[in-house]
Every structure is written in structure tokens, then in C-alpha cells.
């Protein structure tokens, strides 16, 4: 129950808490929420945004991977090396996409 004149996120002052405790005898002091001793600093802006080269690298890896796979079927009929290079590039692009914020 929130004392009148406060919002749900506000913490009551010690005098208001003792007055509320006197008014409500069914409530125990162990159920109240105390002030937290932990502090979590805000995340810096540089950690929230990825560098501008990340989406370019991702798109480049996708394009190189697709071209390598097409080159396997159009140019290199007897070798599977371009297919492996293409798959590695596409997987690298997918991994880079997970790092883009």
C-alpha cells in the first residue's frame, strides 16, 4: 500500500515509514523494501553504438560470399574451394550482423 501523496516508485521518509508502521499492525518490518546498496552506472554512449564500419563489413561479407558461391557454379566447375570461401564469408557476415547496434 502506498501512502497518500506519493507515487509507487517513491520511498517514504523514515518518519512517514514509522507512522505507516504504527497505523498498520498486521505488517511486519521484514516485508519493507530498504534502500539498495548497489549502484549500476549508466552504459556509456560509445558502448551502445557500433562503429560505422560494422554494417559495411557485414554487407561486404554477404556480397563476397554470394559472388564466391556463384563463381563456383559459373567458373570453377571442378573445385569446391569457392563454395567454402562463400560459406565462410556469409557466416562471417551473419556473425558481424549480431554485433551491429
C-alpha positions in Angstrom: 0.0 0.0 0.0 1.4 3.4 -1.0 1.0 6.3 1.5 -1.2 9.1 0.2 0.6 11.8 -1.7 3.3 9.6 -3.1 3.9 7.6 -6.3 4.6 3.9 -6.4 8.3 4.4 -7.1 8.9 6.9 -4.2 10.5 5.7 -1.0 8.8 7.1 2.2 10.9 9.2 4.6 11.8 7.5 7.9 9.2 9.5 9.8 6.5 8.5 7.3 7.6 4.9 7.4 7.3 4.8 11.2 3.8 6.5 11.0 2.7 3.9 8.5 4.1 1.1 10.6 2.1 2.4 13.6 -1.1 2.6 11.5 -0.8 -0.9 10.2 -0.1 -3.5 12.8 -0.6 -6.5 10.5 2.5 -5.6 8.5 5.9 -6.7 9.7 9.1 -4.7 9.2 10.8 -7.6 7.3 8.5 -7.1 4.3 9.5 -3.5 3.6 12.0 -2.7 0.9 15.1 -0.9 2.0 17.5 1.3 0.1 19.7 -0.7 -2.3 23.5 -0.6 -1.6 24.3 -1.4 -5.2 24.9 1.1 -7.9 24.8 0.3 -11.5 26.3 3.1 -13.6 24.7 4.0 -16.9 26.1 2.4 -20.0 28.3 4.9 -21.9 27.1 6.1 -25.3 30.2 4.6 -27.0 29.3 1.1 -25.9 25.7 1.4 -27.1 26.5 2.3 -30.7 28.7 0.2 -33.0 31.3 1.8 -35.2 30.2 2.9 -38.7 32.3 0.3 -40.5 30.3 -2.7 -39.0 27.3 -2.6 -41.4 29.7 -2.0 -44.3 31.8 -5.1 -43.3 28.6 -7.1 -42.9 27.3 -6.2 -46.3 30.7 -6.7 -47.9 31.0 -10.2 -46.5 27.5 -11.1 -47.7 28.3 -9.8 -51.3 31.7 -11.5 -51.4 30.1 -14.8 -50.1 27.3 -14.7 -52.7 29.7 -13.9 -55.5 32.1 -16.7 -54.5 29.2 -19.2 -54.4 28.0 -18.0 -57.9 31.6 -18.2 -59.2 31.8 -21.9 -58.1 28.9 -22.7 -60.4 29.8 -20.4 -63.2 33.6 -20.6 -63.4 35.1 -23.3 -61.2 33.1 -26.4 -62.1 35.6 -28.9 -60.7 36.6 -27.2 -57.4 34.6 -26.7 -54.1 37.0 -24.1 -52.7 34.9 -21.1 -53.8 31.9 -22.7 -52.2 33.7 -23.0 -48.9 35.0 -19.4 -49.2 31.5 -18.2 -49.9 30.0 -20.0 -46.9 32.7 -18.7 -44.6 32.1 -15.2 -45.8 28.3 -15.5 -45.3 28.8 -16.9 -41.8 31.2 -14.0 -41.1 28.5 -11.6 -42.3 25.9 -13.2 -40.0 28.3 -13.0 -37.0 29.0 -9.3 -37.8 25.3 -8.7 -38.0 24.9 -9.8 -34.4 27.4 -7.2 -33.3 25.6 -4.3 -35.1 23.7 -2.0 -32.7 
